[in-house]
Amino acid sequence: MIQIDDVVVSLDVFREKFLCDLGACKGACCIEGDAGAPVELDEVGELEEVLPIIWDDLAPEARAVIEKQGVVYTDEEGDLVTSIVNNKDCVFTCYDENGCCYCAIEKAYREGKTGFYKPISCHLYPIRIGDYGPYRAVNYHRW
């Protein structure tokens, strides 16, 4: 690990080669795991603000989850995360005709409908930022 001020960076961040290749993974990071994507408290308002813009792109099951519990929830570890459908898909996940998933928020951003791209944890993935008291940690998440 390398420490820079109050941030500890895993050497994996420097060693591993990674990029978003939606064609290869079909959006696995949006549909795999036991919780939604980590969300910063100040991003909750952004998610709620973009909701009317993307509502029609969301699956009926995702809309039902949002209506019941909102766009985020607190997971078992006490982290604020995006709501999920059937303990799997992020509520903002949509699918194209080839079965490849994409983020409805990112789609709206690319179409110029919103200025919010998506939560920073999604932006940075597979990099994850952790808060450990006096330190922040930057880690590479491995599948």
Protein Blocks (a to p, Z undefined) as FASTA:
>chain_A
ZZehjaccdfklmmpccdddfklnnommmmgcjbdcdddfklmmmmmmmmmmmmmmpcfk
lmmmmmmnojbdcdfkopacdddehhiaafkbccdfkopacdfklmmmmnopafbfbdfk
lmmpccdcddehjaccdddddZZ
